[in-house]
């Protein structure tokens, strides 16, 4: 599926590359690979036409090599597909002008899942997560003329079995992993070892069809000097008169040089700033405001008004731009204690909202078949049914951009699960690092959408551990292994994911002097609260170094919540003090999207 903006850029590429690179006013050009693909079962040399984005199953179906998986019991005859390796290839042309660009990279929006990528026979990338976006620097391996892109997709089942056997103990998984129906060796439930849509391995409502493929677009990106990696719009304050924001440009620069950053709304200039770009990747902030803001409301409460924001990087007249849409609104998850327990409801723009929602699962087991019209039908049906919230279920995928775009337009809030459901998960270093980057990729991709209301850690895992008897069963087998399994849960859902969400909402504008004053104030508060001098010093030192962590103060807030359990208001007071003396916080922790 391609967005209109990508199509337009792709059509412009021929004209752009026909110009002299040095005189080109565009810092970046890009082209999507949309045709000329072939695929083959590794080792057979029987190449057939393929569609990208797509899957092995749909390509086999299109070439009449398999029967419709959804007809009668055909599903059972197709379980061999996920146990062999597959490969895809295409060719593309590079001219002398393109190859002179400072940087040339391949961008994969989605590889499903264990992929090795080769350009002209040279390996440039190895991927192992369906949910991540992958990049490969290919300038050094390209040549003028015809180039070949070759992608090998290893069996997710065979890869999963290797990890299952190496684990040393069995991780609890619900029967939704239909390993027996899938004819997996020994009935091994290997789904948890692969960062891939859980429902592909079967579920109680759907078939078991474990796909492989290039499931989202592939783009060749060529650029000079610098490019915008990401544009985040952080809402600071909202009143009837104006709303204030910070545009955070994440820019990858080739060298240190001066540039101008500007922010527009529907071609109306809002703000600009001159910055000194630093070599490599860094963030730069531009504050702006919108007067007499029109608020974004959920379905049934008002108009979900949207603003089209364009951020532009300008280096001596050469430009690159990144666009996004925002809705101006405040959203608060209210958790107040009362005689009956603790409340759980949302306030939108200061008004309590009764959520009328539904659980959303993927439209198809073969995701590239889902069209914009399919998404539109789902979201508009929800709107016409008076729904104002959809929950994106954790056994599927972080949905396509068009889904969230339609939710923005129709006033539908999204309860967004991270992709974990009905199973415990590994906790080795490589797995946790993979999960962290997965979360970063998707939170960054989705955070500007006003429809994103809440990030939820998982689906039914806590219930399974404590309520389905998993904890007792695992402890009966081995207390040591049970503790390891539970520690993995803590690492993923109490540390990594909350920290990523908190960091994604965090902007700091820190003066070193103010930081020292804040840390000293923090230490005084700890002493006042009764901590010993040595402990007060330790925690003050901790927060000092935490300020330089990529997560700002989020790790410390988390440390307080999960380990020390001493007066959280101490941290709150410090956050308020620092906020008053040059920090800018927006919905720091944890799940509600920015106020």
C-alpha positions as CSV (number, residue, x, y, z in Angstrom):
1,X,0.0,0.0,0.0
2,X,1.5,3.4,-0.9
3,X,0.5,6.8,0.4
4,X,-0.3,9.5,-2.2
5,X,2.7,11.5,-1.1
6,X,5.1,8.7,-1.8
7,X,3.5,8.2,-5.2
8,X,4.0,11.8,-6.1
9,X,7.7,11.7,-4.9
10,X,8.3,8.6,-6.9
11,X,6.9,10.2,-10.1
12,X,9.2,13.2,-9.5
13,X,12.4,11.1,-9.2
14,X,13.1,10.9,-13.0
15,X,13.0,14.7,-13.2
16,X,15.1,15.2,-10.1
17,X,17.8,12.7,-11.1
18,X,18.0,14.4,-14.5
19,X,19.3,17.6,-12.9
20,X,22.8,18.4,-11.8
21,X,23.1,17.1,-8.2
22,X,25.1,20.1,-7.1
23,X,22.4,22.5,-8.3
24,X,19.5,20.3,-7.1
25,X,17.3,22.3,-4.6
26,X,16.1,19.0,-3.1
27,X,18.3,17.6,-0.4
28,X,16.6,14.2,-0.8
29,X,15.0,12.1,-3.5
30,X,13.5,8.7,-3.2
31,X,12.0,5.9,-5.2
32,X,9.8,3.0,-4.2
33,X,10.4,-0.5,-5.6
34,X,6.9,-1.4,-7.0
35,X,7.5,-3.9,-9.8
36,X,9.8,-6.4,-11.5
37,X,9.9,-8.7,-8.5
38,X,10.4,-12.5,-8.7
39,X,10.3,-15.1,-5.9
40,X,11.5,-18.7,-5.5
41,X,11.7,-21.5,-2.9
42,X,15.3,-21.5,-2.0
43,X,17.1,-24.4,-3.7
44,X,14.6,-25.0,-6.5
45,X,15.4,-22.3,-9.1
46,X,11.8,-22.0,-10.1
47,X,11.4,-18.2,-10.2
48,X,7.9,-16.8,-10.5
49,X,6.4,-13.3,-10.7
50,X,5.9,-11.7,-7.2
51,X,4.1,-8.7,-5.8
52,X,5.8,-6.4,-3.3
53,X,4.4,-5.5,-0.8
54,X,3.2,-9.0,-0.4
55,X,3.6,-12.5,1.1
56,X,4.8,-15.9,0.0
57,X,1.3,-17.3,0.4
58,X,-0.4,-14.6,-1.8
59,X,2.3,-14.9,-4.4
60,X,1.8,-18.7,-4.5
61,X,-1.9,-18.2,-4.8
62,X,-1.5,-15.6,-7.6
63,X,0.6,-18.1,-9.5
64,X,-1.9,-20.9,-9.0
65,X,0.6,-23.0,-7.0
66,X,-1.8,-23.4,-4.0
67,X,-5.5,-23.5,-3.4
68,X,-7.4,-20.7,-1.5
69,X,-6.3,-21.1,2.1
70,X,-9.7,-20.0,3.3
71,X,-11.7,-22.6,1.5
72,X,-12.7,-25.7,3.5
73,X,-9.7,-27.4,5.0
74,X,-7.1,-26.1,2.5
75,X,-5.3,-24.4,5.4
76,X,-4.1,-27.8,6.6
77,X,-2.5,-28.6,3.3
78,X,-0.4,-25.4,3.3
79,X,1.5,-25.9,6.5
80,X,4.7,-26.8,4.6
81,X,5.1,-23.2,3.4
82,X,6.4,-21.9,6.7
83,X,9.1,-24.6,7.0
84,X,11.1,-23.7,3.9
85,X,13.2,-20.7,3.0
86,X,12.1,-18.2,0.3
87,X,13.9,-15.6,-1.7
88,X,12.9,-12.5,-3.7
89,X,14.8,-10.4,-6.2
90,X,14.5,-7.4,-8.4
91,X,16.7,-5.1,-10.4
92,X,17.0,-1.4,-10.6
93,X,19.1,1.2,-12.4
94,X,21.4,3.8,-10.9
95,X,22.8,6.6,-13.0
96,X,25.9,8.8,-12.5
97,X,24.0,11.6,-10.9
98,X,22.3,9.5,-8.3
99,X,25.5,7.7,-7.2
100,X,27.2,11.1,-6.5
101,X,24.7,11.7,-3.6
102,X,26.4,11.8,-0.2
103,X,24.2,9.0,1.2
104,X,22.2,6.3,-0.5
105,X,20.2,3.8,1.6
106,X,17.5,1.2,1.3
107,X,14.5,1.7,3.6
108,X,12.3,-1.3,4.4
109,X,9.1,-0.4,6.1
110,X,8.4,-4.1,6.9
111,X,10.3,-7.4,6.5
112,X,8.5,-10.6,7.6
113,X,10.6,-11.7,9.4
114,X,14.0,-13.4,9.3
115,X,15.6,-11.6,6.3
116,X,19.0,-11.3,4.7
117,X,19.4,-8.5,2.2
118,X,22.0,-8.5,-0.6
119,X,22.8,-5.8,-3.1
120,X,24.9,-7.0,-6.0
121,X,25.8,-10.1,-4.0
122,X,27.0,-8.1,-0.9
123,X,25.1,-8.6,2.3
124,X,23.9,-5.2,3.6
125,X,21.3,-6.1,6.2
126,X,20.0,-8.9,8.4
127,X,16.6,-8.4,9.9
128,X,14.6,-10.4,12.6
129,X,11.5,-8.3,13.5
130,X,8.4,-7.9,11.4
131,X,7.4,-4.8,13.4
132,X,10.5,-2.7,12.8
133,X,11.6,-0.4,10.1
134,X,15.0,-1.4,8.7
135,X,17.7,0.7,6.9
136,X,20.8,-0.3,5.0
137,X,23.6,2.0,3.7
138,X,24.1,0.8,0.1
139,X,26.2,3.6,-1.5
140,X,29.4,1.6,-1.4
141,X,27.9,-1.5,-3.1
142,X,26.0,0.3,-5.8
143,X,27.3,0.7,-9.4
144,X,26.3,2.8,-12.3
145,X,23.9,0.8,-14.4
146,X,21.8,-2.3,-13.4
147,X,21.9,-3.4,-9.8
148,X,20.3,-6.4,-8.1
149,X,18.4,-6.5,-4.8
150,X,18.1,-10.0,-3.4
151,X,16.3,-10.9,-0.2
152,X,16.4,-14.3,1.5
153,X,13.6,-15.1,4.0
154,X,14.4,-17.9,6.4
155,X,11.7,-20.1,7.8
156,X,10.2,-18.5,11.0
157,X,9.4,-22.0,12.3
158,X,12.9,-23.4,11.8
159,X,14.5,-20.3,13.4
160,X,12.0,-20.5,16.2
161,X,12.9,-24.2,16.9
162,X,16.6,-23.3,17.2
163,X,15.7,-20.7,19.9
164,X,13.2,-23.0,21.6
165,X,15.8,-25.8,21.9
166,X,18.5,-23.4,23.2
167,X,16.2,-21.9,25.9
168,X,16.7,-24.7,28.4
169,X,13.1,-24.6,29.7
170,X,9.7,-24.2,28.1
171,X,8.1,-20.7,28.2
172,X,4.3,-20.8,28.8
173,X,2.2,-20.2,25.7
174,X,-1.5,-20.4,25.3
175,X,-3.1,-22.9,22.9
176,X,-3.6,-20.1,20.4
177,X,-0.2,-21.2,19.1
178,X,-1.5,-24.1,17.0
179,X,1.8,-25.9,16.7
180,X,0.1,-29.3,16.4
181,X,-2.1,-28.2,13.6
182,X,0.9,-26.6,12.0
183,X,2.8,-29.9,12.1
184,X,5.7,-28.3,14.0
185,X,8.4,-30.7,15.2
186,X,7.3,-32.1,18.6
187,X,4.4,-29.7,18.8
188,X,6.8,-26.9,19.9
189,X,5.2,-23.6,20.4
190,X,7.8,-21.3,18.9
191,X,5.8,-18.2,18.2
192,X,7.1,-16.3,21.2
193,X,10.7,-16.4,19.9
194,X,9.9,-14.4,16.8
195,X,8.8,-10.8,16.7
196,X,6.0,-11.4,14.3
197,X,2.2,-11.1,14.4
198,X,0.9,-13.7,16.9
199,X,-2.2,-14.5,15.1
200,X,-0.2,-15.9,12.1
201,X,0.5,-18.9,14.3
202,X,-3.2,-19.4,14.8
203,X,-5.8,-18.2,17.2
204,X,-9.1,-19.3,18.6
205,X,-10.9,-17.2,15.9
206,X,-8.6,-17.7,12.9
207,X,-6.5,-20.0,10.8
208,X,-2.8,-20.8,11.2
209,X,-0.9,-19.4,8.2
210,X,2.6,-18.3,9.1
211,X,3.7,-15.9,6.4
212,X,7.0,-14.7,5.1
213,X,7.4,-11.7,2.8
214,X,8.2,-8.1,2.1
215,X,5.0,-6.9,3.6
216,X,5.5,-3.1,3.5
217,X,7.1,-0.8,0.9
218,X,10.8,-0.8,0.0
219,X,12.3,2.6,-0.9
220,X,15.7,3.8,-2.2
221,X,16.6,7.1,-0.6
222,X,19.4,9.3,-1.8
223,X,20.4,12.5,0.0
224,X,23.0,15.3,0.3
225,X,24.2,17.1,3.4
226,X,21.3,16.3,5.8
227,X,17.9,14.7,6.0
228,X,15.0,14.9,8.5
229,X,14.7,11.5,10.2
230,X,11.7,12.4,12.2
231,X,9.4,15.3,13.1
232,X,7.7,15.3,16.4
233,X,5.1,17.9,17.4
234,X,4.8,18.2,21.1
235,X,1.8,20.1,22.5
236,X,2.7,22.3,25.5
237,X,-0.2,24.4,26.6
238,X,-3.7,25.0,25.3
239,X,-6.1,27.9,26.0
240,X,-9.0,29.5,24.1
241,X,-6.6,32.1,22.8
242,X,-3.7,30.0,21.7
243,X,-2.0,26.6,21.8
244,X,1.8,26.4,22.1
245,X,3.9,23.6,20.6
246,X,7.5,22.5,20.1
247,X,8.5,21.0,16.8
248,X,11.3,18.5,17.4
249,X,13.4,17.9,14.3
250,X,15.5,14.7,14.4
251,X,18.2,15.4,11.7
252,X,21.0,13.3,10.3
253,X,23.7,15.6,9.1
254,X,26.9,14.7,7.1
255,X,28.8,17.6,8.7
256,X,28.6,20.5,11.1
257,X,26.9,23.4,9.3
258,X,24.3,26.1,9.7
259,X,20.7,25.5,8.6
260,X,17.3,27.0,8.9
261,X,14.3,25.1,10.3
262,X,10.8,26.3,9.7
263,X,7.3,25.2,10.6
264,X,4.2,25.9,8.4
265,X,0.5,25.2,8.8
266,X,-1.2,24.9,5.4
267,X,1.5,27.1,3.9
268,X,1.1,29.7,6.6
269,X,4.4,30.3,8.3
270,X,4.3,29.7,12.1
271,X,8.0,29.9,13.1
272,X,11.6,29.5,12.0
273,X,15.0,29.2,13.7
274,X,18.6,29.1,12.6
275,X,20.5,26.2,14.1
276,X,24.0,24.7,13.9
277,X,23.7,21.2,12.7
278,X,25.9,18.6,14.3
279,X,27.4,15.7,12.4
280,X,25.4,12.5,12.8
281,X,21.9,12.4,14.4
282,X,20.7,15.1,16.7
283,X,17.5,16.8,17.7
284,X,16.6,20.5,17.3
285,X,13.6,22.3,18.6
286,X,11.4,25.1,17.2
287,X,8.7,26.6,19.3
288,X,5.5,27.8,17.7
289,X,1.9,28.6,18.5
290,X,-1.5,28.5,16.9
291,X,-4.0,31.3,17.7
292,X,-7.6,30.6,18.4
293,X,-7.1,26.8,18.2
294,X,-9.9,24.5,17.1
295,X,-10.0,21.5,19.3
296,X,-10.0,17.8,18.2
297,X,-13.0,16.0,19.6
298,X,-14.1,12.3,19.6
299,X,-17.0,11.1,17.5
300,X,-20.3,12.5,18.9
301,X,-18.7,15.3,20.9
302,X,-17.6,17.7,18.1
303,X,-15.5,18.1,15.1
304,X,-12.1,16.3,15.0
305,X,-10.3,19.3,13.6
306,X,-6.9,18.6,12.2
307,X,-3.9,20.9,11.3
308,X,-1.5,20.1,8.5
309,X,2.0,20.8,9.8
310,X,5.1,21.0,7.5
311,X,8.6,21.1,8.9
312,X,11.3,22.2,6.5
313,X,15.1,22.0,6.6
314,X,16.8,24.6,4.5
315,X,20.6,24.6,3.8
316,X,21.6,27.4,1.5
317,X,18.4,27.1,-0.4
318,X,18.4,23.3,-0.7
319,X,15.4,21.9,1.2
320,X,13.9,18.7,2.6
321,X,10.5,18.6,4.2
322,X,8.5,16.4,6.5
323,X,4.8,16.7,6.9
324,X,2.4,15.5,9.7
325,X,-1.1,16.2,10.9
326,X,-2.0,17.0,14.5
327,X,-5.2,17.5,16.5
328,X,-5.2,20.0,19.4
329,X,-6.6,18.4,22.5
330,X,-5.9,17.5,26.1
331,X,-6.4,13.9,27.2
332,X,-6.2,12.6,30.7
333,X,-6.6,9.1,32.1
334,X,-8.3,9.6,35.5
335,X,-7.3,7.2,38.2
336,X,-8.9,8.5,41.4
337,X,-9.4,6.4,44.5
338,X,-12.9,6.3,46.0
339,X,-14.9,4.0,48.3
340,X,-15.4,1.5,45.5
341,X,-11.8,1.3,44.3
342,X,-10.1,3.4,41.6
343,X,-11.6,5.1,38.7
344,X,-10.6,4.5,35.1
345,X,-11.9,7.0,32.6
346,X,-10.7,9.6,30.1
347,X,-11.2,13.4,30.2
348,X,-11.0,14.9,26.7
349,X,-10.5,18.7,26.7
350,X,-11.5,18.7,30.3
351,X,-14.7,16.7,29.8
352,X,-15.3,13.2,31.1
353,X,-16.0,10.9,28.1
354,X,-17.9,7.6,28.2
355,X,-15.9,5.3,25.9
356,X,-18.0,3.2,23.5
357,X,-15.6,0.9,21.7
358,X,-14.6,-2.4,20.1
359,X,-11.7,-4.7,19.9
360,X,-9.9,-4.4,16.5
361,X,-8.1,-7.4,15.0
362,X,-6.3,-7.3,11.6
363,X,-8.5,-7.2,8.5
364,X,-6.7,-10.2,6.9
365,X,-4.1,-12.8,7.7
366,X,-2.4,-11.6,4.5
367,X,-1.8,-8.0,5.5
368,X,-0.7,-6.5,2.2
369,X,-4.1,-7.4,0.7
370,X,-5.8,-4.9,3.0
371,X,-6.7,-1.8,0.9
372,X,-7.4,1.8,2.0
373,X,-11.0,1.1,1.2
374,X,-11.0,-1.8,3.6
375,X,-9.7,0.4,6.3
376,X,-12.1,3.1,5.5
377,X,-15.0,0.7,5.7
378,X,-13.9,-0.4,9.2
379,X,-13.4,3.0,10.6
380,X,-16.5,4.6,9.1
381,X,-18.6,1.7,10.2
382,X,-17.2,2.3,13.7
383,X,-18.1,5.9,13.5
384,X,-21.6,5.2,12.2
385,X,-22.1,2.8,15.1
386,X,-21.4,5.6,17.6
387,X,-18.1,4.1,18.6
388,X,-15.4,6.6,19.8
389,X,-12.6,4.2,20.7
390,X,-11.0,1.2,19.0
391,X,-8.5,-1.1,20.8
392,X,-5.7,-2.4,18.5
393,X,-5.3,-5.9,19.9
394,X,-1.8,-7.1,20.9
395,X,-1.9,-10.3,18.9
396,X,-1.9,-8.5,15.6
397,X,0.3,-5.7,14.2
398,X,0.9,-2.0,14.8
399,X,-1.4,-1.0,12.0
400,X,-0.7,0.8,8.7
401,X,-0.5,4.6,8.8
402,X,-3.8,4.9,6.9
403,X,-5.7,3.3,9.8
404,X,-4.6,5.9,12.3
405,X,-5.1,8.7,9.7
406,X,-8.7,7.6,9.3
407,X,-9.2,7.4,13.1
408,X,-7.8,11.0,13.3
409,X,-10.3,12.2,10.7
410,X,-13.3,10.4,12.3
411,X,-12.7,11.2,15.9
412,X,-11.9,7.7,17.0
413,X,-9.4,7.3,19.9
414,X,-7.1,4.3,19.8
415,X,-6.2,2.1,22.7
416,X,-2.9,0.8,21.3
417,X,-1.5,-2.5,22.5
418,X,2.1,-3.4,22.1
419,X,2.3,-6.7,20.2
420,X,2.3,-9.2,23.0
421,X,-0.6,-11.6,23.7
422,X,-1.5,-14.7,25.8
423,X,2.1,-15.9,26.3
424,X,5.2,-15.3,28.4
425,X,8.3,-14.2,26.4
426,X,12.1,-14.7,26.4
427,X,14.2,-12.3,28.3
428,X,17.7,-12.6,26.8
429,X,19.6,-9.5,25.9
430,X,19.1,-9.8,22.2
431,X,15.4,-10.3,22.5
432,X,15.0,-7.3,24.8
433,X,17.1,-5.1,22.6
434,X,14.9,-6.1,19.6
435,X,11.7,-5.3,21.6
436,X,13.1,-1.9,22.6
437,X,13.8,-0.8,19.1
438,X,10.5,-2.2,17.9
439,X,8.8,0.0,20.5
440,X,10.9,3.1,19.6
441,X,10.1,2.7,15.9
442,X,6.3,2.4,16.4
443,X,5.9,5.0,19.1
444,X,7.9,7.5,17.0
445,X,5.8,6.6,13.9
446,X,2.5,7.1,15.7
447,X,3.0,9.7,18.4
448,X,1.8,12.7,16.4
449,X,-1.6,11.1,15.8
450,X,-4.3,12.7,18.0
451,X,-6.2,9.4,17.9
452,X,-3.5,7.7,19.9
453,X,-5.0,7.8,23.4
454,X,-3.2,5.1,25.3
455,X,-0.3,2.6,25.0
456,X,-1.1,-0.7,26.7
457,X,1.7,-3.3,27.4
458,X,0.0,-6.5,26.4
459,X,-3.1,-8.7,26.0
460,X,-4.0,-11.0,28.9
461,X,-0.5,-12.0,30.0
462,X,-0.8,-10.8,33.6
463,X,-4.2,-12.6,33.7
464,X,-2.6,-15.8,32.4
465,X,0.3,-15.8,34.8
466,X,-1.8,-15.2,37.9
467,X,-5.2,-16.3,36.9
468,X,-4.7,-19.2,34.5
469,X,-2.4,-21.1,36.8
470,X,0.8,-20.5,34.9
471,X,2.7,-19.2,37.9
472,X,1.8,-22.2,40.1
473,X,2.6,-24.7,37.3
474,X,6.0,-23.1,36.5
475,X,7.0,-22.8,40.2
476,X,6.1,-26.4,40.7
477,X,8.4,-27.4,37.9
478,X,11.3,-25.0,38.8
479,X,11.2,-22.0,41.0
480,X,14.4,-20.8,39.4
481,X,13.0,-20.9,35.9
482,X,9.7,-19.4,37.0
483,X,11.6,-16.5,38.4
484,X,13.4,-16.1,35.1
485,X,10.1,-16.1,33.2
486,X,8.6,-13.5,35.5
487,X,11.7,-11.3,35.3
488,X,11.3,-11.3,31.6
489,X,7.8,-9.9,32.1
490,X,9.2,-7.2,34.4
491,X,11.9,-6.3,32.0
492,X,9.6,-5.9,29.0
493,X,6.4,-4.5,30.6
494,X,7.7,-2.6,33.7
495,X,10.9,-1.3,32.3
496,X,11.5,-1.2,28.5
497,X,8.0,-0.3,27.2
498,X,7.1,2.4,29.8
499,X,10.5,3.9,29.4
500,X,10.2,4.1,25.6
501,X,6.7,5.7,25.9
502,X,7.9,8.2,28.5
503,X,11.0,9.1,26.5
504,X,9.0,9.6,23.4
505,X,6.9,12.3,25.1
506,X,9.9,14.0,26.7
507,X,11.6,17.2,25.7
508,X,14.3,18.8,27.7
509,X,15.9,22.3,27.5
510,X,18.4,22.1,30.2
511,X,20.9,24.5,31.7
512,X,23.7,22.7,33.5
513,X,23.5,25.3,36.3
514,X,19.8,24.7,36.7
515,X,20.3,21.0,36.7
516,X,22.8,21.3,39.6
517,X,20.3,23.5,41.5
518,X,17.6,21.0,40.9
519,X,19.7,18.0,42.1
520,X,20.6,19.9,45.2
521,X,17.0,20.7,45.8
522,X,16.1,17.1,45.3
523,X,18.7,16.0,48.0
524,X,17.3,18.5,50.5
525,X,13.8,17.1,49.9
526,X,15.1,13.6,50.6
527,X,16.8,14.7,53.8
528,X,13.6,16.4,54.9
529,X,11.7,13.2,54.2
530,X,14.0,11.4,56.6
531,X,16.5,9.6,54.4
532,X,20.0,9.4,55.7
533,X,22.7,11.6,54.3
534,X,24.4,8.8,52.3
535,X,21.1,7.7,50.8
536,X,20.2,11.3,49.9
537,X,23.5,11.7,48.2
538,X,23.1,8.4,46.3
539,X,19.7,9.3,44.9
540,X,20.7,12.8,44.1
541,X,23.7,11.5,42.2
542,X,21.4,9.0,40.5
543,X,19.0,11.6,39.2
544,X,22.0,13.7,38.0
545,X,23.2,10.9,35.8
546,X,19.7,9.9,34.8
547,X,19.2,13.4,33.3
548,X,21.8,12.5,30.7
549,X,20.2,9.1,29.9
550,X,18.3,9.0,26.6
551,X,15.1,8.6,28.7
552,X,15.7,11.8,30.7
553,X,14.1,11.3,34.1
554,X,11.9,8.5,33.0
555,X,14.2,5.7,34.3
556,X,14.3,7.4,37.7
557,X,10.5,7.8,37.9
558,X,10.3,4.1,37.0
559,X,13.0,3.2,39.6
560,X,10.9,4.9,42.2
561,X,7.7,3.2,41.2
562,X,9.1,-0.4,41.0
563,X,12.0,-0.6,43.4
564,X,12.1,2.0,46.1
565,X,8.4,2.7,46.6
566,X,9.2,5.8,48.7
567,X,7.2,8.9,48.4
568,X,6.6,9.5,44.7
569,X,5.7,13.1,45.5
570,X,9.3,13.8,46.1
571,X,10.1,13.2,42.5
572,X,7.0,15.1,41.5
573,X,8.1,18.1,43.5
574,X,11.5,18.1,41.8
575,X,9.9,17.7,38.4
576,X,7.8,20.8,39.1
577,X,10.8,22.7,40.3
578,X,12.9,21.8,37.3
579,X,9.9,22.5,35.0
580,X,9.7,26.0,36.5
581,X,13.4,26.7,35.8
582,X,13.8,25.7,32.2
583,X,12.5,22.2,31.7
584,X,9.5,21.5,29.4
585,X,7.6,18.3,30.3
586,X,4.6,17.0,28.4
587,X,2.8,14.0,29.8
588,X,6.0,12.4,31.0
589,X,4.8,9.1,32.3
590,X,3.3,6.7,31.1
591,X,0.4,5.8,29.0
592,X,-2.0,8.7,28.2
593,X,-0.9,10.5,25.0
594,X,0.3,14.0,25.5
595,X,-2.0,16.5,27.2
